[in-house]
Amino acid sequence: MKIFTIAGWSGSGKSALIAGLIQTFQARGRRVIAVKHAPHKHSLQPEAKDTARFLEAGADVAFLLGNGELIRMERISDPADSFARMCREAGPEDVILLEGFRRAGVPLIEVFDPSRHPRPKFALPELAAIVCDCEMAGDLPRFGRDQIGAIAQFMETYNG
């Protein structure tokens, strides 16, 4: 299993990069699990809606099914356990892409847009690589936004 956090300032292009990586990894025969972290209080279903009511009533799992999509919802008592639960869903050949979800020991790739922010969000020594259409000093691997295949290859072989 390969797992990476894709990070950066809001509007930097994280979601676009993840969408491109999903397509690239799937074309290579890999299953991809994408995780978007919503750090603010956020409910997938408003409190008055049925799935929220089912969970509130004590259901262990509630599914929301509609128009070719299935969402599984569970109440979690320990948010720290959610990471381990997600990893258990992955097979040895799967790729997990985390957006907005920092976890110790998970390599971090930052998407940086110098036209929007004066400096990267994270210190360069924390990063496995940076995605930026600009020059960067140092030894950190740098990829342009259009180098999705090269970024995927870097992720496949990364052992940091």
CORLINHU-V362312 format. One record per residue. PHI is phi in whole degrees, 0 to 359 (* if undefined). D_FIRST is the distance of its C-alpha to the first C-alpha in Angstrom with 1 decimal. Layout:
PHI & D_FIRST
PHI & D_FIRST
//
This chain:
* & 0.0
249 & 3.8
221 & 6.5
219 & 10.2
261 & 13.6
256 & 16.1
231 & 19.5
152 & 23.2
294 & 26.6
303 & 27.5
82 & 28.2
281 & 26.4
114 & 24.3
301 & 20.9
296 & 21.0
296 & 22.2
297 & 19.4
299 & 16.7
300 & 18.7
295 & 18.8
294 & 15.1
302 & 14.5
298 & 17.2
293 & 16.0
295 & 12.4
295 & 14.1
296 & 16.7
270 & 14.3
84 & 13.3
264 & 9.9
273 & 9.9
241 & 10.0
248 & 10.6
253 & 13.1
235 & 14.7
256 & 18.2
267 & 19.8
253 & 23.6
290 & 24.9
272 & 28.4
303 & 29.8
214 & 28.7
244 & 29.1
291 & 27.5
228 & 30.8
302 & 34.2
305 & 35.8
277 & 38.4
277 & 36.1
300 & 35.4
297 & 31.7
296 & 32.3
295 & 35.3
298 & 33.4
295 & 31.0
298 & 34.0
286 & 35.8
118 & 33.1
301 & 30.8
287 & 27.5
218 & 25.8
231 & 27.4
251 & 26.3
245 & 27.8
245 & 28.2
186 & 29.9
47 & 30.2
78 & 27.1
233 & 24.8
226 & 23.7
246 & 23.0
261 & 22.1
237 & 23.7
222 & 23.8
280 & 25.7
241 & 23.8
275 & 26.0
232 & 23.7
304 & 21.8
295 & 19.8
286 & 18.4
299 & 17.0
296 & 13.9
298 & 13.1
295 & 14.1
296 & 11.8
295 & 8.7
294 & 10.4
286 & 10.6
268 & 7.0
268 & 6.3
296 & 4.4
260 & 5.1
281 & 5.0
240 & 5.8
249 & 7.6
246 & 10.9
258 & 13.3
242 & 17.0
74 & 19.5
227 & 17.3
277 & 17.4
216 & 15.6
303 & 16.3
88 & 13.7
261 & 11.7
301 & 12.8
244 & 15.5
245 & 16.8
259 & 20.3
261 & 22.2
235 & 25.8
238 & 29.1
293 & 32.1
283 & 34.5
253 & 33.4
218 & 32.8
286 & 34.4
210 & 31.3
301 & 27.5
289 & 26.5
247 & 24.7
295 & 26.0
305 & 24.8
297 & 23.8
281 & 21.2
267 & 19.4
277 & 16.9
196 & 18.7
228 & 21.3
249 & 22.1
201 & 25.9
272 & 28.7
209 & 30.7
276 & 31.3
229 & 29.6
280 & 30.9
101 & 28.9
266 & 26.1
300 & 23.3
302 & 21.5
234 & 23.1
233 & 22.5
282 & 24.9
299 & 24.1
271 & 24.6
264 & 22.1
301 & 19.2
299 & 18.3
292 & 18.5
295 & 16.4
299 & 13.6
297 & 14.2
302 & 14.3
295 & 10.9
298 & 9.5
258 & 11.6
294 & 11.7
230 & 11.7
297 & 14.0
//
